[in-house]
């Protein structure tokens, strides 16, 4: 992807910050994303949390980089330096996620949200969008 396209998709991704996409039957997608100083844990310079919630507010799935997670496989595998990970289910403590681009993050998140919503018999069509105000 060209640098200009990467900047465009990054700005597009940052535009999701503070949004809640309400779906049918009370399900919702919640987006939090901010630019931060690049670090070993966040080499791309982003702090994010994209989550899918059921009508009671329980998180069903999410992509975030709030904390590191154990390496996939054996406990002897080395933990990745970056904190990017995803929670495939509500009980999943997290599994490493390889952040490549802003566009890929959105695509991966929406694909998983659509998969889980389909399993619950809920459409992924957005009924309304709420922009939370800054505190």
PyMOL commands that place a pseudoatom at each C-alpha (Angstrom):
pseudoatom trace, name=CA, resn=UNK, resi=1, chain=A, elem=C, hetatm=0, pos=[0.000, 0.000, 0.000]
pseudoatom trace, name=CA, resn=UNK, resi=2, chain=A, elem=C, hetatm=0, pos=[1.340, 3.435, -0.918]
pseudoatom trace, name=CA, resn=UNK, resi=3, chain=A, elem=C, hetatm=0, pos=[2.191, 5.887, 1.866]
pseudoatom trace, name=CA, resn=UNK, resi=4, chain=A, elem=C, hetatm=0, pos=[-0.574, 8.276, 0.749]
pseudoatom trace, name=CA, resn=UNK, resi=5, chain=A, elem=C, hetatm=0, pos=[-3.163, 5.466, 0.904]
pseudoatom trace, name=CA, resn=UNK, resi=6, chain=A, elem=C, hetatm=0, pos=[-1.903, 4.433, 4.351]
pseudoatom trace, name=CA, resn=UNK, resi=7, chain=A, elem=C, hetatm=0, pos=[-2.364, 7.995, 5.629]
pseudoatom trace, name=CA, resn=UNK, resi=8, chain=A, elem=C, hetatm=0, pos=[-5.883, 8.089, 4.229]
pseudoatom trace, name=CA, resn=UNK, resi=9, chain=A, elem=C, hetatm=0, pos=[-6.880, 4.785, 5.855]
pseudoatom trace, name=CA, resn=UNK, resi=10, chain=A, elem=C, hetatm=0, pos=[-5.265, 5.858, 9.142]
pseudoatom trace, name=CA, resn=UNK, resi=11, chain=A, elem=C, hetatm=0, pos=[-7.334, 9.071, 9.160]
pseudoatom trace, name=CA, resn=UNK, resi=12, chain=A, elem=C, hetatm=0, pos=[-10.420, 7.022, 8.272]
pseudoatom trace, name=CA, resn=UNK, resi=13, chain=A, elem=C, hetatm=0, pos=[-9.691, 4.676, 11.186]
pseudoatom trace, name=CA, resn=UNK, resi=14, chain=A, elem=C, hetatm=0, pos=[-9.158, 7.577, 13.609]
pseudoatom trace, name=CA, resn=UNK, resi=15, chain=A, elem=C, hetatm=0, pos=[-12.554, 8.921, 12.550]
pseudoatom trace, name=CA, resn=UNK, resi=16, chain=A, elem=C, hetatm=0, pos=[-14.197, 5.970, 14.316]
pseudoatom trace, name=CA, resn=UNK, resi=17, chain=A, elem=C, hetatm=0, pos=[-13.027, 7.206, 17.743]
pseudoatom trace, name=CA, resn=UNK, resi=18, chain=A, elem=C, hetatm=0, pos=[-15.903, 7.677, 20.163]
pseudoatom trace, name=CA, resn=UNK, resi=19, chain=A, elem=C, hetatm=0, pos=[-18.507, 6.105, 17.895]
pseudoatom trace, name=CA, resn=UNK, resi=20, chain=A, elem=C, hetatm=0, pos=[-21.029, 3.486, 18.908]
pseudoatom trace, name=CA, resn=UNK, resi=21, chain=A, elem=C, hetatm=0, pos=[-22.783, 1.700, 16.052]
pseudoatom trace, name=CA, resn=UNK, resi=22, chain=A, elem=C, hetatm=0, pos=[-26.139, 0.402, 17.261]
pseudoatom trace, name=CA, resn=UNK, resi=23, chain=A, elem=C, hetatm=0, pos=[-27.398, -2.734, 15.548]
pseudoatom trace, name=CA, resn=UNK, resi=24, chain=A, elem=C, hetatm=0, pos=[-30.720, -4.534, 15.743]
pseudoatom trace, name=CA, resn=UNK, resi=25, chain=A, elem=C, hetatm=0, pos=[-31.882, -6.091, 19.007]
pseudoatom trace, name=CA, resn=UNK, resi=26, chain=A, elem=C, hetatm=0, pos=[-29.607, -3.839, 21.100]
pseudoatom trace, name=CA, resn=UNK, resi=27, chain=A, elem=C, hetatm=0, pos=[-26.230, -5.173, 19.923]
pseudoatom trace, name=CA, resn=UNK, resi=28, chain=A, elem=C, hetatm=0, pos=[-23.533, -2.547, 19.435]
pseudoatom trace, name=CA, resn=UNK, resi=29, chain=A, elem=C, hetatm=0, pos=[-20.026, -1.939, 18.118]
pseudoatom trace, name=CA, resn=UNK, resi=30, chain=A, elem=C, hetatm=0, pos=[-17.896, 0.428, 20.199]
pseudoatom trace, name=CA, resn=UNK, resi=31, chain=A, elem=C, hetatm=0, pos=[-14.783, 2.188, 18.875]
pseudoatom trace, name=CA, resn=UNK, resi=32, chain=A, elem=C, hetatm=0, pos=[-11.991, 3.915, 20.777]
pseudoatom trace, name=CA, resn=UNK, resi=33, chain=A, elem=C, hetatm=0, pos=[-8.771, 4.896, 19.019]
pseudoatom trace, name=CA, resn=UNK, resi=34, chain=A, elem=C, hetatm=0, pos=[-6.140, 7.540, 19.675]
pseudoatom trace, name=CA, resn=UNK, resi=35, chain=A, elem=C, hetatm=0, pos=[-2.709, 8.433, 18.364]
pseudoatom trace, name=CA, resn=UNK, resi=36, chain=A, elem=C, hetatm=0, pos=[0.021, 7.893, 20.945]
pseudoatom trace, name=CA, resn=UNK, resi=37, chain=A, elem=C, hetatm=0, pos=[3.789, 8.061, 20.951]
pseudoatom trace, name=CA, resn=UNK, resi=38, chain=A, elem=C, hetatm=0, pos=[5.141, 4.912, 19.253]
pseudoatom trace, name=CA, resn=UNK, resi=39, chain=A, elem=C, hetatm=0, pos=[6.560, 2.422, 21.763]
pseudoatom trace, name=CA, resn=UNK, resi=40, chain=A, elem=C, hetatm=0, pos=[7.682, -1.197, 21.728]
pseudoatom trace, name=CA, resn=UNK, resi=41, chain=A, elem=C, hetatm=0, pos=[4.119, -2.179, 22.743]
pseudoatom trace, name=CA, resn=UNK, resi=42, chain=A, elem=C, hetatm=0, pos=[2.459, 0.156, 20.220]
pseudoatom trace, name=CA, resn=UNK, resi=43, chain=A, elem=C, hetatm=0, pos=[4.971, 0.564, 17.362]
pseudoatom trace, name=CA, resn=UNK, resi=44, chain=A, elem=C, hetatm=0, pos=[2.267, 1.930, 15.022]
pseudoatom trace, name=CA, resn=UNK, resi=45, chain=A, elem=C, hetatm=0, pos=[1.514, 4.806, 17.441]
pseudoatom trace, name=CA, resn=UNK, resi=46, chain=A, elem=C, hetatm=0, pos=[-2.117, 3.846, 18.080]
pseudoatom trace, name=CA, resn=UNK, resi=47, chain=A, elem=C, hetatm=0, pos=[-4.034, 2.910, 21.223]
pseudoatom trace, name=CA, resn=UNK, resi=48, chain=A, elem=C, hetatm=0, pos=[-7.299, 1.229, 20.285]
pseudoatom trace, name=CA, resn=UNK, resi=49, chain=A, elem=C, hetatm=0, pos=[-10.206, -0.871, 21.471]
pseudoatom trace, name=CA, resn=UNK, resi=50, chain=A, elem=C, hetatm=0, pos=[-12.883, -2.087, 19.041]
pseudoatom trace, name=CA, resn=UNK, resi=51, chain=A, elem=C, hetatm=0, pos=[-15.549, -4.218, 20.708]
pseudoatom trace, name=CA, resn=UNK, resi=52, chain=A, elem=C, hetatm=0, pos=[-18.848, -5.971, 19.997]
pseudoatom trace, name=CA, resn=UNK, resi=53, chain=A, elem=C, hetatm=0, pos=[-21.385, -5.991, 22.854]
pseudoatom trace, name=CA, resn=UNK, resi=54, chain=A, elem=C, hetatm=0, pos=[-24.646, -7.847, 23.423]
pseudoatom trace, name=CA, resn=UNK, resi=55, chain=A, elem=C, hetatm=0, pos=[-27.868, -6.064, 24.521]
pseudoatom trace, name=CA, resn=UNK, resi=56, chain=A, elem=C, hetatm=0, pos=[-26.845, -6.403, 28.201]
pseudoatom trace, name=CA, resn=UNK, resi=57, chain=A, elem=C, hetatm=0, pos=[-23.503, -4.695, 27.528]
pseudoatom trace, name=CA, resn=UNK, resi=58, chain=A, elem=C, hetatm=0, pos=[-21.378, -7.860, 27.764]
pseudoatom trace, name=CA, resn=UNK, resi=59, chain=A, elem=C, hetatm=0, pos=[-18.363, -7.826, 25.451]
pseudoatom trace, name=CA, resn=UNK, resi=60, chain=A, elem=C, hetatm=0, pos=[-18.647, -10.660, 22.930]
pseudoatom trace, name=CA, resn=UNK, resi=61, chain=A, elem=C, hetatm=0, pos=[-15.462, -9.973, 20.953]
pseudoatom trace, name=CA, resn=UNK, resi=62, chain=A, elem=C, hetatm=0, pos=[-12.819, -7.297, 20.673]
pseudoatom trace, name=CA, resn=UNK, resi=63, chain=A, elem=C, hetatm=0, pos=[-9.561, -6.105, 19.152]
pseudoatom trace, name=CA, resn=UNK, resi=64, chain=A, elem=C, hetatm=0, pos=[-7.332, -3.948, 21.343]
pseudoatom trace, name=CA, resn=UNK, resi=65, chain=A, elem=C, hetatm=0, pos=[-3.819, -3.230, 22.538]
pseudoatom trace, name=CA, resn=UNK, resi=66, chain=A, elem=C, hetatm=0, pos=[-4.439, -2.405, 26.194]
pseudoatom trace, name=CA, resn=UNK, resi=67, chain=A, elem=C, hetatm=0, pos=[-2.175, -5.185, 27.460]
pseudoatom trace, name=CA, resn=UNK, resi=68, chain=A, elem=C, hetatm=0, pos=[0.122, -7.922, 26.219]
pseudoatom trace, name=CA, resn=UNK, resi=69, chain=A, elem=C, hetatm=0, pos=[-1.018, -11.522, 25.893]
pseudoatom trace, name=CA, resn=UNK, resi=70, chain=A, elem=C, hetatm=0, pos=[0.826, -14.823, 26.119]
pseudoatom trace, name=CA, resn=UNK, resi=71, chain=A, elem=C, hetatm=0, pos=[2.342, -16.174, 22.918]
pseudoatom trace, name=CA, resn=UNK, resi=72, chain=A, elem=C, hetatm=0, pos=[0.177, -18.569, 20.949]
pseudoatom trace, name=CA, resn=UNK, resi=73, chain=A, elem=C, hetatm=0, pos=[0.973, -22.243, 21.480]
pseudoatom trace, name=CA, resn=UNK, resi=74, chain=A, elem=C, hetatm=0, pos=[3.421, -23.448, 24.092]
pseudoatom trace, name=CA, resn=UNK, resi=75, chain=A, elem=C, hetatm=0, pos=[3.998, -21.436, 27.249]
pseudoatom trace, name=CA, resn=UNK, resi=76, chain=A, elem=C, hetatm=0, pos=[7.668, -21.449, 26.281]
pseudoatom trace, name=CA, resn=UNK, resi=77, chain=A, elem=C, hetatm=0, pos=[7.039, -19.441, 23.118]
pseudoatom trace, name=CA, resn=UNK, resi=78, chain=A, elem=C, hetatm=0, pos=[8.313, -15.887, 23.389]
pseudoatom trace, name=CA, resn=UNK, resi=79, chain=A, elem=C, hetatm=0, pos=[5.656, -13.228, 24.013]
pseudoatom trace, name=CA, resn=UNK, resi=80, chain=A, elem=C, hetatm=0, pos=[5.405, -10.704, 21.179]
pseudoatom trace, name=CA, resn=UNK, resi=81, chain=A, elem=C, hetatm=0, pos=[6.640, -7.194, 21.958]
pseudoatom trace, name=CA, resn=UNK, resi=82, chain=A, elem=C, hetatm=0, pos=[3.546, -5.449, 20.571]
pseudoatom trace, name=CA, resn=UNK, resi=83, chain=A, elem=C, hetatm=0, pos=[0.399, -5.493, 22.711]
pseudoatom trace, name=CA, resn=UNK, resi=84, chain=A, elem=C, hetatm=0, pos=[-1.955, -5.929, 19.722]
pseudoatom trace, name=CA, resn=UNK, resi=85, chain=A, elem=C, hetatm=0, pos=[-4.365, -8.784, 20.335]
pseudoatom trace, name=CA, resn=UNK, resi=86, chain=A, elem=C, hetatm=0, pos=[-7.972, -9.865, 19.948]
pseudoatom trace, name=CA, resn=UNK, resi=87, chain=A, elem=C, hetatm=0, pos=[-10.525, -11.650, 22.073]
pseudoatom trace, name=CA, resn=UNK, resi=88, chain=A, elem=C, hetatm=0, pos=[-12.370, -14.128, 19.842]
pseudoatom trace, name=CA, resn=UNK, resi=89, chain=A, elem=C, hetatm=0, pos=[-15.102, -14.813, 22.416]
pseudoatom trace, name=CA, resn=UNK, resi=90, chain=A, elem=C, hetatm=0, pos=[-16.349, -13.257, 25.631]
pseudoatom trace, name=CA, resn=UNK, resi=91, chain=A, elem=C, hetatm=0, pos=[-14.203, -15.700, 27.645]
pseudoatom trace, name=CA, resn=UNK, resi=92, chain=A, elem=C, hetatm=0, pos=[-11.040, -15.469, 25.520]
pseudoatom trace, name=CA, resn=UNK, resi=93, chain=A, elem=C, hetatm=0, pos=[-8.207, -13.802, 27.487]
pseudoatom trace, name=CA, resn=UNK, resi=94, chain=A, elem=C, hetatm=0, pos=[-6.668, -12.675, 24.222]
pseudoatom trace, name=CA, resn=UNK, resi=95, chain=A, elem=C, hetatm=0, pos=[-4.524, -14.005, 21.435]
pseudoatom trace, name=CA, resn=UNK, resi=96, chain=A, elem=C, hetatm=0, pos=[-1.830, -12.144, 19.513]
pseudoatom trace, name=CA, resn=UNK, resi=97, chain=A, elem=C, hetatm=0, pos=[-2.953, -10.044, 16.565]
pseudoatom trace, name=CA, resn=UNK, resi=98, chain=A, elem=C, hetatm=0, pos=[-0.502, -8.937, 13.880]
pseudoatom trace, name=CA, resn=UNK, resi=99, chain=A, elem=C, hetatm=0, pos=[-1.302, -5.299, 13.155]
pseudoatom trace, name=CA, resn=UNK, resi=100, chain=A, elem=C, hetatm=0, pos=[-0.300, -4.529, 9.581]
pseudoatom trace, name=CA, resn=UNK, resi=101, chain=A, elem=C, hetatm=0, pos=[-2.431, -1.576, 8.438]
pseudoatom trace, name=CA, resn=UNK, resi=102, chain=A, elem=C, hetatm=0, pos=[-5.378, 0.480, 9.630]
pseudoatom trace, name=CA, resn=UNK, resi=103, chain=A, elem=C, hetatm=0, pos=[-7.435, -0.915, 6.757]
pseudoatom trace, name=CA, resn=UNK, resi=104, chain=A, elem=C, hetatm=0, pos=[-6.656, -4.522, 7.709]
pseudoatom trace, name=CA, resn=UNK, resi=105, chain=A, elem=C, hetatm=0, pos=[-7.572, -3.872, 11.365]
pseudoatom trace, name=CA, resn=UNK, resi=106, chain=A, elem=C, hetatm=0, pos=[-11.019, -2.586, 10.370]
pseudoatom trace, name=CA, resn=UNK, resi=107, chain=A, elem=C, hetatm=0, pos=[-11.529, -5.430, 7.918]
pseudoatom trace, name=CA, resn=UNK, resi=108, chain=A, elem=C, hetatm=0, pos=[-10.555, -8.057, 10.501]
pseudoatom trace, name=CA, resn=UNK, resi=109, chain=A, elem=C, hetatm=0, pos=[-12.753, -6.510, 13.191]
pseudoatom trace, name=CA, resn=UNK, resi=110, chain=A, elem=C, hetatm=0, pos=[-15.846, -6.264, 10.976]
pseudoatom trace, name=CA, resn=UNK, resi=111, chain=A, elem=C, hetatm=0, pos=[-15.339, -9.806, 9.656]
pseudoatom trace, name=CA, resn=UNK, resi=112, chain=A, elem=C, hetatm=0, pos=[-15.297, -11.215, 13.202]
pseudoatom trace, name=CA, resn=UNK, resi=113, chain=A, elem=C, hetatm=0, pos=[-18.238, -9.048, 14.288]
pseudoatom trace, name=CA, resn=UNK, resi=114, chain=A, elem=C, hetatm=0, pos=[-20.267, -10.280, 11.309]
pseudoatom trace, name=CA, resn=UNK, resi=115, chain=A, elem=C, hetatm=0, pos=[-19.380, -13.901, 12.151]
pseudoatom trace, name=CA, resn=UNK, resi=116, chain=A, elem=C, hetatm=0, pos=[-20.530, -13.574, 15.761]
pseudoatom trace, name=CA, resn=UNK, resi=117, chain=A, elem=C, hetatm=0, pos=[-23.669, -11.607, 14.907]
pseudoatom trace, name=CA, resn=UNK, resi=118, chain=A, elem=C, hetatm=0, pos=[-24.650, -14.257, 12.339]
pseudoatom trace, name=CA, resn=UNK, resi=119, chain=A, elem=C, hetatm=0, pos=[-24.235, -16.941, 15.026]
pseudoatom trace, name=CA, resn=UNK, resi=120, chain=A, elem=C, hetatm=0, pos=[-26.673, -14.940, 17.192]
pseudoatom trace, name=CA, resn=UNK, resi=121, chain=A, elem=C, hetatm=0, pos=[-29.092, -14.477, 14.293]
pseudoatom trace, name=CA, resn=UNK, resi=122, chain=A, elem=C, hetatm=0, pos=[-28.527, -10.703, 14.183]
pseudoatom trace, name=CA, resn=UNK, resi=123, chain=A, elem=C, hetatm=0, pos=[-27.926, -8.601, 11.077]
pseudoatom trace, name=CA, resn=UNK, resi=124, chain=A, elem=C, hetatm=0, pos=[-24.725, -6.559, 10.914]
pseudoatom trace, name=CA, resn=UNK, resi=125, chain=A, elem=C, hetatm=0, pos=[-26.654, -3.610, 9.448]
pseudoatom trace, name=CA, resn=UNK, resi=126, chain=A, elem=C, hetatm=0, pos=[-26.125, -0.439, 11.476]
pseudoatom trace, name=CA, resn=UNK, resi=127, chain=A, elem=C, hetatm=0, pos=[-29.424, 0.985, 12.758]
pseudoatom trace, name=CA, resn=UNK, resi=128, chain=A, elem=C, hetatm=0, pos=[-27.929, 4.201, 14.182]
pseudoatom trace, name=CA, resn=UNK, resi=129, chain=A, elem=C, hetatm=0, pos=[-24.606, 5.792, 15.087]
pseudoatom trace, name=CA, resn=UNK, resi=130, chain=A, elem=C, hetatm=0, pos=[-23.923, 7.622, 18.329]
pseudoatom trace, name=CA, resn=UNK, resi=131, chain=A, elem=C, hetatm=0, pos=[-20.890, 9.884, 18.805]
pseudoatom trace, name=CA, resn=UNK, resi=132, chain=A, elem=C, hetatm=0, pos=[-19.921, 9.993, 22.464]
pseudoatom trace, name=CA, resn=UNK, resi=133, chain=A, elem=C, hetatm=0, pos=[-18.762, 13.380, 23.607]
pseudoatom trace, name=CA, resn=UNK, resi=134, chain=A, elem=C, hetatm=0, pos=[-15.314, 13.847, 25.116]
pseudoatom trace, name=CA, resn=UNK, resi=135, chain=A, elem=C, hetatm=0, pos=[-15.216, 13.953, 28.957]
for i in range(1, 135): cmd.bond("trace and resi %d" % i, "trace and resi %d" % (i + 1))
show_as sticks, trace
zoom trace
